[in-house]
Amino acid sequence: MSKNAACIVNCDASFFTLCAVFWLATCGALISPATSNAQKTGDATDYPNKPVRMVVGFTAGGALPDITARLIGPRLFEVWHQQVIVENRPGAGGIIAGDIVAKANPDGYTLLSASSGHAAIPAIYSSIPYDTLKDFAGVTLTSRGAFILIVAPTSEAKSVKELIALAKSKPGQLNFASSGTGSGTHFAAELFRDLAKLDMTHVAYKGPAEAITDTIAGRVEFFMPPLASAAGLIKDGRLRGLAVGTGKRVPGFMEIPTLAESGVIGYEWDAWSGILAPAKTPRAIIEKLNLSITRILNLPDIQQRLLASGVEAAPSTPAQFDKLIAEQMVLTSRLARSAGIKIN
C-alpha cells in the first residue's frame, strides 16, 4: 500500500472514531435525565416478579394485622400472579417484625402489616432498633375498628358498671390482659383503667390468642382486643362483650354499647391496621401497592367480611397513613407518661 493510501485509511478511521465518541456522548446526555429519574423513582413495571413477604408482629389467627393480611394476600395473588406469604414474627409488641421490615431490602418484597400498637412503641421503649417515622414508608391504612371490652361468660360482671364495681370492691386483686406491654390492647385497657380509676394488675401475653384463651377461662378479669379478634367468640357465646371503645356503636354488634354510654366519659380509642414498607422503597412501587390494595379493600365481599369481624375497610393514601402514625405517636406518648407505661 502506498503512503498516500495508508494516510487516507488512517484519516478515515480517525474520523469514524471521533464520530462514534460524539454519538455516544450525545446519547448519554439525552438519556441521563431519564436514567436519573428512573433511579430516583424506581420502575414498578415488572413488580412483583417473585413472592412478596408480609410480616405480622403477632401470632396467627387473632390479631387484626393478621386478619387483614390474610384477606388481602390471596386477592393480591389474583392480581399479580405472585404469592403473598404471611409471616408471623410475634414478640416485643411488634418490634421484632418491625425490625425485620425496617432493615429489609427496600424493593417492595418485604412489607409490614402493622397495628395501632406500632405507633405506641417509641413511647414505652427508650431504645428500639429502628426509627418509627424515618425507617418506614406508609402504603395504606387497611382497616379501622373498635377495641372491645370482653369478659368470660361466667364473669360476675354483666355490664361495664358491674365490672367497675367488682374491681373497686377488690382493689389490686383482679388482673386484666393485653397482647403485649405497649400494644394497642394494652393502651386501650390502660385508658379504661385510668378513666374508671381502677386498681388492677396488668398481665402481658405474647399475642391476642393467648390473652383471649385466659379470658375465656377466667384467669384474667377482662381483655380489650380489636373486635375483629373476638367477634366470632362473642357471637358463639364463648365471650361476653361489655362495651366498644369507639365513639358510636358498631354495625353488626349494635346491642353492645360504647364505653362512653356505659359511664366511662371521654373514652374513645380506635383499633387500626395498615401496610408499611421500608423507607427507601421506590415511590412507583409504593403507589402500585397502594392502588392494588385499595382496589381490593373496595371490593364488596372484602368489605362485608371485614364488617362481619367488627371493622371497616379504610384505605388511605400513603401520606394520610404516615400522618395518622405521627399523630398516634403523640397521643400514646402522653398516655404512657400518665399511666407509667415503660419497658426500658
C-alpha positions as CSV (number, residue, x, y, z in Angstrom):
1,M,0.0,0.0,0.0
2,S,1.3,3.5,-0.9
3,K,1.9,6.1,1.8
4,N,-0.9,8.2,0.4
5,A,-3.4,5.3,0.6
6,A,-2.3,4.5,4.1
7,C,-2.8,8.1,5.1
8,I,-6.4,8.0,3.7
9,V,-7.2,4.9,5.6
10,N,-5.9,6.2,8.9
11,C,-7.7,9.5,8.5
12,D,-10.9,7.7,7.7
13,A,-10.5,5.5,10.8
14,S,-9.8,8.6,13.0
15,F,-12.9,10.3,11.6
16,F,-15.2,7.4,12.3
17,T,-13.7,7.0,15.8
18,L,-14.4,10.7,16.5
19,C,-18.0,10.2,15.2
20,A,-18.6,7.3,17.4
21,V,-17.3,9.1,20.5
22,F,-19.5,12.1,19.6
23,W,-22.6,9.9,19.1
24,L,-22.1,8.1,22.5
25,A,-21.6,11.3,24.3
26,T,-24.7,12.8,22.7
27,C,-26.9,9.7,23.5
28,G,-25.6,9.7,27.1
29,A,-26.6,13.3,27.5
30,L,-30.1,12.6,26.1
31,I,-30.7,9.5,28.3
32,S,-29.1,10.7,31.5
33,P,-32.1,12.6,32.8
34,A,-34.4,9.6,32.2
35,T,-31.9,7.3,33.8
36,S,-31.5,9.6,36.8
37,N,-35.3,9.8,37.2
38,A,-35.7,6.0,37.0
39,Q,-33.1,5.5,39.7
40,K,-34.9,8.1,41.9
41,T,-38.5,6.9,41.5
42,G,-38.0,3.2,40.7
43,D,-39.7,1.2,38.0
44,A,-42.7,-0.8,39.0
45,T,-43.4,-2.2,35.6
46,D,-42.2,-5.7,36.5
47,Y,-43.1,-5.6,40.1
48,P,-43.7,-8.1,41.6
49,N,-41.9,-10.8,39.8
50,K,-41.4,-13.1,42.8
51,P,-43.3,-13.8,46.0
52,V,-43.9,-10.9,48.4
53,R,-43.5,-11.4,52.2
54,M,-45.9,-9.7,54.5
55,V,-44.6,-9.8,58.1
56,V,-47.0,-9.7,61.1
57,G,-45.8,-9.0,64.6
58,F,-48.4,-11.2,66.3
59,T,-49.4,-14.9,66.4
60,A,-51.6,-16.2,63.6
61,G,-55.4,-16.2,63.9
62,G,-56.2,-13.4,66.3
63,A,-54.6,-10.0,65.7
64,L,-56.2,-7.5,63.3
65,P,-53.0,-7.2,61.2
66,D,-53.0,-10.9,60.7
67,I,-56.7,-11.0,59.7
68,T,-56.3,-8.2,57.2
69,A,-53.1,-9.6,55.7
70,R,-54.7,-13.0,55.1
71,L,-57.7,-11.3,53.5
72,I,-55.6,-9.2,51.2
73,G,-52.9,-11.7,50.3
74,P,-55.0,-14.1,48.2
75,R,-56.6,-11.2,46.2
76,L,-53.2,-9.8,45.5
77,F,-52.2,-13.2,44.1
78,E,-55.2,-13.0,41.7
79,V,-53.9,-9.6,40.5
80,W,-50.2,-10.1,40.5
81,H,-50.0,-13.9,39.9
82,Q,-47.3,-13.9,42.6
83,Q,-47.7,-15.4,46.1
84,V,-48.1,-13.2,49.2
85,I,-46.6,-15.1,52.1
86,V,-47.9,-14.0,55.5
87,E,-45.1,-14.5,58.0
88,N,-45.9,-14.3,61.8
89,R,-43.0,-13.0,63.8
90,P,-44.5,-12.3,67.3
91,G,-42.7,-10.7,70.2
92,A,-41.9,-7.4,71.9
93,G,-45.2,-5.9,71.0
94,G,-44.3,-5.9,67.3
95,I,-40.7,-4.7,67.5
96,I,-39.3,-8.0,66.1
97,A,-41.5,-7.8,63.0
98,G,-40.8,-4.0,62.6
99,D,-37.1,-4.5,62.8
100,I,-37.2,-7.2,60.1
101,V,-39.0,-4.9,57.7
102,A,-37.1,-1.7,58.6
103,K,-33.8,-3.5,57.7
104,A,-35.1,-5.3,54.6
105,N,-34.1,-4.5,51.1
106,P,-36.4,-1.6,50.1
107,D,-37.7,-3.3,46.9
108,G,-41.3,-3.9,47.8
109,Y,-40.8,-7.6,48.6
110,T,-40.9,-7.3,52.4
111,L,-43.9,-5.5,53.9
112,L,-45.2,-5.0,57.4
113,S,-48.9,-5.5,58.3
114,A,-48.9,-3.3,61.4
115,S,-51.4,-2.5,64.2
116,S,-52.1,0.7,66.1
117,G,-49.5,-0.6,68.6
118,H,-46.8,0.2,66.1
119,A,-47.2,3.9,66.9
120,A,-47.1,3.3,70.6
121,I,-43.7,1.5,70.7
122,P,-41.5,4.7,70.9
123,A,-43.5,5.9,73.9
124,I,-42.6,2.9,76.0
125,Y,-39.1,1.8,74.9
126,S,-36.1,4.1,75.5
127,S,-34.3,2.3,72.7
128,I,-35.6,0.5,69.7
129,P,-33.6,-0.8,66.7
130,Y,-35.4,1.5,64.2
131,D,-37.0,4.9,63.8
132,T,-40.8,4.6,63.6
133,L,-41.1,7.7,61.4
134,K,-37.9,7.6,59.3
135,D,-37.5,3.9,58.6
136,F,-40.9,3.1,57.2
137,A,-43.0,4.4,54.3
138,G,-46.8,4.2,54.6
139,V,-48.5,2.2,51.9
140,T,-52.1,2.4,53.1
141,L,-54.3,2.1,56.1
142,T,-56.3,-1.2,55.7
143,S,-58.9,-1.2,58.4
144,R,-60.3,0.7,61.4
145,G,-62.5,-0.7,64.1
146,A,-63.3,-0.9,67.7
147,F,-61.5,-2.2,70.7
148,I,-64.0,-4.2,72.8
149,L,-64.0,-4.9,76.5
150,I,-64.6,-8.6,76.9
151,V,-65.0,-10.9,79.9
152,A,-65.7,-14.6,80.4
153,P,-69.3,-15.7,80.0
154,T,-69.1,-16.9,83.7
155,S,-67.9,-13.5,84.9
156,E,-69.9,-11.8,87.7
157,A,-69.8,-8.6,85.6
158,K,-72.8,-8.4,83.2
159,S,-72.0,-4.7,82.3
160,V,-69.2,-2.1,82.5
161,K,-70.7,-0.6,85.7
162,E,-70.7,-4.1,87.3
163,L,-67.1,-4.7,86.2
164,I,-66.1,-1.3,87.7
165,A,-67.9,-2.1,90.9
166,L,-66.3,-5.5,91.1
167,A,-62.8,-4.1,90.6
168,K,-63.3,-1.4,93.2
169,S,-64.5,-4.0,95.7
170,K,-61.2,-5.9,95.3
171,P,-58.5,-3.2,94.7
172,G,-55.3,-4.7,93.4
173,Q,-56.7,-8.2,93.3
174,L,-58.0,-8.5,89.8
175,N,-56.0,-8.8,86.6
176,F,-56.5,-7.6,83.0
177,A,-54.8,-8.9,79.9
178,S,-53.1,-7.4,76.9
179,S,-51.4,-8.9,73.9
180,G,-48.1,-7.4,75.0
181,T,-46.8,-4.5,77.0
182,G,-47.3,-1.3,75.0
183,S,-49.5,-3.0,72.4
184,G,-52.7,-1.4,71.2
185,T,-54.7,-3.7,73.5
186,H,-52.6,-2.5,76.5
187,F,-53.2,1.2,75.8
188,A,-56.9,0.5,75.2
189,A,-57.2,-1.2,78.6
190,E,-55.0,1.4,80.4
191,L,-57.2,4.2,79.1
192,F,-60.2,2.4,80.5
193,R,-58.5,1.7,83.8
194,D,-57.3,5.3,84.1
195,L,-60.7,6.9,83.3
196,A,-62.5,4.5,85.6
197,K,-59.9,4.9,88.3
198,L,-59.3,1.2,88.8
199,D,-56.5,-0.5,90.8
200,M,-55.8,-3.7,88.7
201,T,-52.8,-5.7,87.6
202,H,-51.7,-5.9,84.0
203,V,-50.8,-9.3,82.6
204,A,-49.0,-9.2,79.2
205,Y,-49.3,-12.1,76.8
206,K,-47.4,-12.9,73.6
207,G,-50.5,-12.3,71.4
208,P,-54.2,-11.9,71.5
209,A,-55.0,-15.6,71.1
210,E,-53.3,-16.5,74.4
211,A,-55.0,-13.5,76.1
212,I,-58.4,-14.5,74.8
213,T,-57.9,-18.1,76.0
214,D,-57.2,-17.0,79.5
215,T,-60.1,-14.5,79.5
216,I,-62.5,-17.3,78.5
217,A,-61.0,-19.4,81.3
218,G,-61.5,-16.6,83.8
219,R,-57.8,-16.3,84.7
220,V,-57.9,-12.6,83.9
221,E,-61.0,-10.4,84.5
222,F,-61.0,-8.6,81.2
223,F,-59.2,-8.0,77.9
224,M,-59.6,-5.3,75.3
225,P,-58.7,-6.7,71.8
226,P,-59.9,-5.4,68.5
227,L,-63.4,-6.5,67.9
228,A,-62.2,-8.5,64.9
229,S,-60.2,-10.8,67.2
230,A,-63.2,-11.7,69.3
231,A,-66.3,-11.3,67.1
232,G,-66.8,-15.0,66.4
233,L,-66.4,-16.0,70.0
234,I,-68.8,-13.3,71.2
235,K,-71.4,-14.5,68.7
236,D,-70.9,-18.1,69.8
237,G,-71.4,-17.1,73.5
238,R,-67.8,-18.1,74.5
239,L,-67.1,-14.5,75.4
240,R,-69.2,-11.6,76.7
241,G,-68.8,-8.2,75.1
242,L,-69.5,-5.4,77.5
243,A,-68.7,-2.3,75.5
244,V,-66.8,-1.0,72.5
245,G,-64.2,1.8,72.6
246,T,-65.4,3.8,69.5
247,G,-67.5,6.9,69.6
248,K,-70.5,5.1,68.2
249,R,-71.9,1.6,68.2
250,V,-70.6,-0.9,65.7
251,P,-72.8,-2.3,62.8
252,G,-73.5,-5.9,63.4
253,F,-73.0,-5.5,67.2
254,M,-75.5,-2.7,67.8
255,E,-76.6,-4.4,71.1
256,I,-73.2,-3.7,72.6
257,P,-72.9,-0.1,74.0
258,T,-69.9,2.2,73.8
259,L,-67.8,2.8,76.9
260,A,-68.9,6.4,77.0
261,E,-72.5,5.3,77.0
262,S,-71.6,2.9,79.9
263,G,-70.4,5.7,82.0
264,V,-66.7,6.0,81.1
265,I,-67.0,9.5,79.8
266,G,-64.3,10.6,77.3
267,Y,-63.3,7.1,76.2
268,E,-62.6,6.7,72.5
269,W,-59.8,4.6,71.2
270,D,-59.7,3.0,67.7
271,A,-58.0,-0.1,66.5
272,W,-56.4,0.0,63.1
273,S,-54.2,-1.9,60.8
274,G,-52.1,-0.9,57.8
275,I,-49.3,-1.8,55.4
276,L,-45.8,-0.3,55.7
277,A,-42.7,-0.7,53.5
278,P,-39.1,0.0,54.2
279,A,-38.4,3.8,54.0
280,K,-36.4,3.8,50.7
281,T,-38.9,1.7,48.7
282,P,-39.2,3.4,45.3
283,R,-42.3,5.7,45.1
284,A,-43.5,3.9,42.0
285,I,-43.7,0.6,43.9
286,I,-45.4,2.3,46.9
287,E,-48.0,3.7,44.5
288,K,-48.6,0.4,42.8
289,L,-49.0,-1.4,46.1
290,N,-51.4,1.3,47.3
291,L,-53.5,1.1,44.1
292,S,-53.7,-2.7,44.2
293,I,-54.6,-2.9,47.9
294,T,-57.1,0.0,47.7
295,R,-58.9,-1.8,44.9
296,I,-59.1,-5.0,47.0
297,L,-60.4,-3.1,50.1
298,N,-63.1,-1.5,48.0
299,L,-64.5,-4.9,46.9
300,P,-68.0,-5.5,48.4
301,D,-67.1,-9.0,49.6
302,I,-63.9,-7.9,51.3
303,Q,-65.8,-5.0,53.0
304,Q,-68.6,-7.4,54.2
305,R,-66.0,-9.9,55.6
306,L,-64.3,-7.1,57.5
307,L,-67.7,-5.8,58.8
308,A,-68.5,-9.3,60.0
309,S,-65.3,-9.1,62.0
310,G,-66.3,-5.7,63.5
311,V,-64.0,-3.5,61.5
312,E,-64.4,-1.3,58.3
313,A,-62.2,-1.2,55.3
314,A,-60.3,2.1,55.5
315,P,-58.0,2.5,52.5
316,S,-55.9,5.7,52.5
317,T,-53.1,7.5,50.7
318,P,-49.6,6.8,51.8
319,A,-49.3,10.4,53.1
320,Q,-52.5,10.0,55.1
321,F,-51.3,6.8,56.8
322,D,-47.9,8.4,57.6
323,K,-49.8,11.4,59.2
324,L,-52.0,9.0,61.3
325,I,-48.9,7.3,62.7
326,A,-47.3,10.6,63.6
327,E,-50.5,11.8,65.4
328,Q,-50.9,8.5,67.3
329,M,-47.3,8.7,68.5
330,V,-48.1,12.0,70.2
331,L,-51.2,10.6,71.8
332,T,-49.7,7.3,73.1
333,S,-46.7,9.2,74.4
334,R,-49.0,11.3,76.5
335,L,-50.9,8.3,77.8
336,A,-47.7,6.3,78.5
337,R,-46.5,9.1,80.7
338,S,-49.7,9.4,82.7
339,A,-50.1,5.6,83.1
340,G,-46.5,5.0,83.8
341,I,-46.1,2.5,80.8
342,K,-42.4,1.9,80.3
343,I,-40.4,-1.2,79.4
344,N,-36.8,0.1,79.2
